[in-house]
């Protein structure tokens, strides 16, 4: 009888412990879930953090449609808060974001605010001293996509440099990089420096634009090694591994998450006679050309919001539809290799822009020589390892 009572007591204690432990575990899991679903808040949303830095000052702002706060332009929001915005600077595609990639953008007056908008795309990529007159502080708020040939980091470089020369502090309102979860691609060689590649970094560098500016400053990449008075308003509840759905398209031809994820792999086609989908609603999600008749996907580019004069305007193209491809965590170079192998006139496949995009002549040579994607990617490893050591010094998020 005593043994039976002892057994029952032990079972009761185990049951109580299980209930208590299970309850604690469930509570911990609930807390973890809550932790995971905390809303990511870009730097622009930390209004109190930067209002104290600009209040009572004359403010310049580098902005475009991605510079938004709860669906409203950051410029309009700051004006509504009685901040003294004196001038807007706009990158490629313009302040309201309606210009094609590469299109010349002139200075203008913004119809809504009446403010002068200075174009930083075309001949005037760096703010001139007279354009900075009367500005006490510069806000920089652009949605980057983490790719070397996406020109917003070049705009950041020139803004930092001009402001350093004129003793104007720069405040970057940081935003998540949707391609921050990996680092990949060939390193830029000095010979191929241009506006689509100014620094010795790989094509995908795995940093937010705020972190990238820290690297520009810290590595002495500004003219004569000068330093910019530089502040980052950090993103809340963010790390590099997180997926982030952008509230607005960062530029006219990146309409959705899929296009942004495929962009580092497909932009190479801009340096070839193959379309990456401009002039369709599938930009940077497909590729093709009239000469690739052996491929089974068809599309016909037409003028649209992103491209007034798309490559192969009105011509039927044959190629591949990549919209159902798995989410990439590396550059896929095999699509360029496949298109090159299928293209009938190989001597005309690459143009000079391809080397600028790649940042090296070696990639073109490797494809011509018939190297596999694995062999090509293996040749990037040494450069990537060195870059990751540099990159680690400037990371603001895990």
Buried (B, 14 or more C-beta within 10 A) or exposed (E): EEEEEEEEEEEEEEEEEEEEEEEEEEEEEEEEEEEEEEEBBBBBBBBEBBEEBBEEEBBBBBBBBBBBBEEEBBBBBBBEEEBBBBBBBBBBBBBBBEBBBEBEBEEBEBEEBEBBBBBBBEEBBBBEEEBBEEBBBBBBBBBBBBBBBBBBBBBBBBBBBBBBBBEBBBBBBBBBBBBBBBBBBBBBBEEBBBBBBBBBBBBBBBBBBBBBBBBBBEBEBBEEEEEBBBBBBBBBEBEBEBEBEBBEBBBBBBBBBBBBBBBBBBBBBBBBBBBBBBBBEBBBBBBBBBBBBEBEBEBBBEBBBBBEEBBBBEEEBBBBBBEEBEEBEBBBBBBBBBBBEBBEEEEEBBEEBBBBBBBBBBBBEBBEEEBEBEEBBEBBEEBBEEBEEBBEEBBBBE
